[in-house]
Amino acid sequence: MQDSLLSKDDIAHLQSYCEENSGYFYAMLQYLEEFVEDGVKRKAFTRQRAEHDLEIALWVAYACGNINDYEHYYKSMTWLQRVEDLAQGCGTFYYRYSVALTYCGKLEQAKQYAEKGVLEEPQYPWGWLHLANLRSHFGEQIGALQANARGLALLPDDYEFTRQREELQKGYTLEQLEHHYIGQESDEALQAGTIDEEESRSKLEAIAGIVCDEDQLQKIKDLLQVEDWRQDVPYCLFTFWQGNQSYAGIFCMNAAAVSKIDLNWLQKQLETLPEQIKKEKKRLGRQEGIEGKALVLKEVLFERDYSVHFRFTYPKKAILPQICS
């Protein structure tokens, strides 16, 4: 097995960011990023070597999974896919990779890795937990309950497995099965609606990126008269039409989340788009001390919070900072 670039002291420092049911996950991720940047700068190792380090990738995925938004799940997926060849026998790798794939809307691939994970390390309980959800989604109800039972055998009376068993028996959807936090106290607060409103919204936004409603997605594409559609890279890039005018568009989300957008809201945005662009040109012109009419619209950005932003150039200089990347 490959030795990690992380020392015992580095790992102890990372562990210090963890608490029982929470942690300082942005700080953890920053530590890892600075560790890599510093090592590359000192020429202690190459970036390629750091990105092919199972221990680093697992810590990155742990931090990203606990931050729990689409961008960080995508980051987790990217890091983990580089170290698959090092992951033999590591249930943690397969679990975290499957979860990242799930929240990036890649469900068939997520199930494949979940199935492989419980074969690689059957004693790792959380692999069975996530596999049960995915089996249920793909209609394998008996297999889902069997996976749940394997997890309960490893962790008798565990809150997450007993709760999951009840929900599987009730036929919950994958989104419903995933609408939980680790730890009974935190999860009960989520279910009771007593957590912070922003935190609740963030959780629902992450879940929106799991299952794509293909019919609804096609209706959205038809409404926009979409051309040159590229999805999940990590966002959805496309050209769309409003009247006789074409625009470059970005949905700052994956295709699964796009499929949850309200069509009536989107229709209203299209109807008012020329006026919105005109007003924004005037505002930016005054702000920058330039002729607003000279601004050239580069992209229209549709956000998950149902806001719309515009990116302009003047003429080769970016005026509006990048909203999503």
N, C-alpha and C positions, 0 to 999 in steps of 0.2 A: 504494500500500500504506500502511496506517495506521502512523504512527510509534508506537513503544512508549514507555510511561511509564518503562521501565527505561533507565537511562543506561549508557554504556560501563563506568563504574566499577561499577555494580550487577551487570552481567553478568560482569565480571572477578571480582567477589567471589563470585558463584554458582559460577563455574568453579573457584574455589579449593577448593571443597568436594569436587571430583571427584578420584579417584585412578584408576589404570590399570584395575583391575577391581573397584573398590569406591568408597566415598565416604561423606560425612557427610550423609545424605539427610534426616534429621529436622532437622538444623541448616539445611539448604537450604530446607526447607519453612517453618521458623520465620522465616527471613529474609524470605521472600516474604510471609508473613502479616503480619509486622510492617511491611514496606514498604507494604502496602495499608492497614493500620490507621492508620499514621502519616500517609500521604497524605490519607486521608479526614478524619482529625482536624484536619489543618492546612488543610483545604479546598483542597488543591492539585488534587484531582480527586475525582470521585464514585466510590462503590463500583461502580456500574453501568459506569463507564468502565474501571475496573481489571479488571472481569470480562469486558470485551470487548476484551482486549488479547492478541493472538496470542502474543507473546513470553512474557508472564507465564504464560499457560495452558500453553504448551509446557514451561516450567520446572517448573510445578506437576506436570504429568503425568510429567515425567522423575523428579522426586523420589518421587512416589507409586508409580510403576512399580517403582522400585528398592527401596522399602520392602516391596512385594510382599505385601500382604494385602488382603482383600476391601474393607475400609473405605476404603483409599487408592485402590484401583482405582475404586471408586464416586466418590470425590472427583475423580479424574482425568477420568472420564467426564463428570461434571457441569461441570467447568471447560471441557473441550474442546468440548462441544456448544454452548456459548455463542459460540464463535469460528469456527464452521464457515464462515461467510460470508467470513471473512478468509483462508481456508486454500488458496485456489487455487494450484496448482503446488507445494504444500508436502508432500512425501512424509512428512516427519517427523510432521506432524499426523495424517495418515491412518494411519500405522503405530501411533502411540501411542493414538489413539482406538480403532483396531481391537483392540489388545491389551487396553485397559481394558474394552471391550465383551465381549471373550472371557472375561475373568476375572469379569465380572458375569453370565455365563451367557447373554448375548444373542448367540448364535452366528450366526444368519442375518444380523443387522445387522452383526456384526463382519466377516463375509465380504464383504458389500456394500462396506464402507468399505475393506477391504484391496484389493479389485478396483479400486476407484476410485483408490486411492493409487498403484498401479503405473502407471496411465494418466496421472495428474497429474505424477508424477516417476519415470519408469522407471529413472533412474540411481541411485535411492536403494535400496541393496541389501537393507536389513532389511524393507522392504515385501514383497519377494519371499519372504523367509524365513518370515514369518508367514502370508502367503497360501498357501504350500505346505502348511502344517499344516492350514489351514482347508479348502482344496480336498480334501485327503485325508480329512478328517472327513466331508465331504459326498459321498464316494464318487468324486471326480474324480481317480483315481490318475494318469492320464496328465498331466492339468493340473497336479497337484501336482509331479510330476517336472520338468515344463517350467518351473514357477516356480522350483524349486530350481536348475535349469540356468541360468536367467537370472541368479540371484544369484551362482552360481559364476563365470559369465563376468565379472561385475563384480569379484569377489574370488576369483581363482583360488587353489585349495588352502586356502581358509579353513576352519578347524576346524568352525565351526558348520554350514556348508553341506555339507561332506563327511560329517559325522556324520548330519545330517538325511537326506541321500540314502540312506545305508545303512538308516536306520530306516523311511523311506518304502517302500523296496523290501521290507522285512520286514513291512509292514502294521501298524505300530505305531498304537495309538489316539491320539486327540488328547491325552489326559492323559499318555500316555507320551512323546509328542513334546514336550510342554511341561515335562516333568520334567528341566529342565536350567538351568544358570546360564550367563551370558555369560562367556566367557573359558575357555580350555582347562583351566587349573590348577584353578579353582574348580569347574568342572563335573566334572572327574575325581574330585575330592574328594567331591562330592555322590553320584556314581555308586558310589564305593567305600564310602560310608557313614562317612567319616572326618570329616565336619563336625560341629559342635555339635548335640546332640540337639534342642535347642529350635529351632534354625535349620531342621533337617530337618523337624520337625513343622510349623513355620510354612509351609514350602514345600508340604507335602502338603495342608494346610488350604486354601491358596490354590487349588491344583489341584482340590480337591473342589468348588469353586464354578463350575467350567466347564461340565460336561455334566450335565444333569438326567436322572435315571432316572425317567421319568414313572410307570411302573408302581409302582415302589417308593414314590414320593411319594404316590400314591393310597392305598397300603396304610397309610402313616403317618397320612394324613388320616382314613382309615376307623377306625383304632385309636383315634384321639383323638376321633372323632365331631365333626369340625371343622365350624364354622359361621363365616360372615363372613370367609373367607380373603382376605387381601391380601398379595401376595408382592413381595419385592424393592423395598421402599420406605424404606430400603434393606433392612430385615429383613422377616421374615414375621410378620404380625400375624393373630390369629385368636381365636375363642372355642372352647373345647373342654369336653368332659364327662368327669367321673369319677363313675360312679354316677348319682345324681340331682342332682349339683352341677355347675354350669358355672363356668368360670374364663376369665379373659382370659390369653392366652398370647403369648409372643414367642419365636420361634427367632432368635437373634442371628446370622443368616447368611442367605444367599439360598436360593431354592428348590432350586437344584442341590445345595448342600451339605446341605440338609435331607434330600434323597433318599438320602444316604449314611449316615444315622443308623441304628444297629443297632436293629431292631425289638424284640429281646428286652430290650435295655437300657431302651428307652422303656416297654415293658410293665411292667417292674419299678418304674419311676418312678411310673407311674400307680397301681399297687397300693399303694405306700407314701406317696403324696402327702398324704393327710389327716394321717398321723402326722408327716411332715416339716414340714408347716405348723404343727401343734400345737407341736412342739419349737422351731421358729424363733420363734413368738410368745412362748414362755416365755423364750427366750434374750434376745430384744430387749427384752422387758418388764423383765427384771432389769437389762439394760444401760442402759436409758433411765430406770429408776425409775418405770415406769408399770404399769398393769394390762395384762398381755399379752393377755387375752381381748378387750380393747377394740380391739385392732389389727384393721384391716380389710384383707384381702388385695386388692391392686390388680392385680398381674400375676404370672405365673409365667414365668421367663426360662430358656430352655434354651440352654446355651452350646456352642460348638464343642469344648471340652475335656471334654465329657460331665459337666459340673457343672450343677446346677439352683439358681437363686437366686429369692428372693421379694421383691416390693416391696409394702410396707404403707403405710397412712396411719393417722393417729391425731389426731383424726378427719379433719382436712383438712391435717395436717402430714405431709410425707413423712418416713418413718422410715428406710427403707433407701435409701442413695444409688443413683442410676441406674447400672446395670451397663453397659448398652450404649446408644448413642445414634446 
